[in-house]
Amino acid sequence: MDSAELHKSKIELAKMILSIESEAIIEKIMNLLRSEEIDFWDELTDEQKADIELGIQQADQGLTIPLEDVLKKIS
């Protein structure tokens, strides 16, 4: 599907959703869309995940640098 077809499909879907009167159907659609949301964690590489986990461990151990110090170094 090219971007023009995708845009047209989105408009059609929005119109369909706006015309729904059933609360149960709206809830089903919302649940479906929520279940399709992508967790950013799953999109990270193993290296990125390891770096984040290391940073959390360091923060838990109090090995942090105050923001003011970081800003002084980069300015």
ChimeraX attribute file (.defattr): number of C-alpha atoms within 10 A of each C-alpha:
attribute: neighborCount
match mode: 1-to-1
recipient: residues
	/A:1	7
	/A:2	6
	/A:3	8
	/A:4	9
	/A:5	10
	/A:6	11
	/A:7	12
	/A:8	11
	/A:9	13
	/A:10	12
	/A:11	12
	/A:12	12
	/A:13	12
	/A:14	11
	/A:15	11
	/A:16	10
	/A:17	13
	/A:18	10
	/A:19	9
	/A:20	11
	/A:21	9
	/A:22	8
	/A:23	9
	/A:24	10
	/A:25	12
	/A:26	14
	/A:27	11
	/A:28	11
	/A:29	13
	/A:30	12
	/A:31	11
	/A:32	11
	/A:33	10
	/A:34	10
	/A:35	9
	/A:36	9
	/A:37	8
	/A:38	9
	/A:39	8
	/A:40	7
	/A:41	10
	/A:42	9
	/A:43	10
	/A:44	11
	/A:45	10
	/A:46	11
	/A:47	9
	/A:48	12
	/A:49	14
	/A:50	12
	/A:51	12
	/A:52	12
	/A:53	12
	/A:54	12
	/A:55	14
	/A:56	14
	/A:57	12
	/A:58	12
	/A:59	12
	/A:60	10
	/A:61	9
	/A:62	9
	/A:63	11
	/A:64	11
	/A:65	9
	/A:66	8
	/A:67	9
	/A:68	8
	/A:69	9
	/A:70	10
	/A:71	9
	/A:72	8
	/A:73	8
	/A:74	6
	/A:75	5
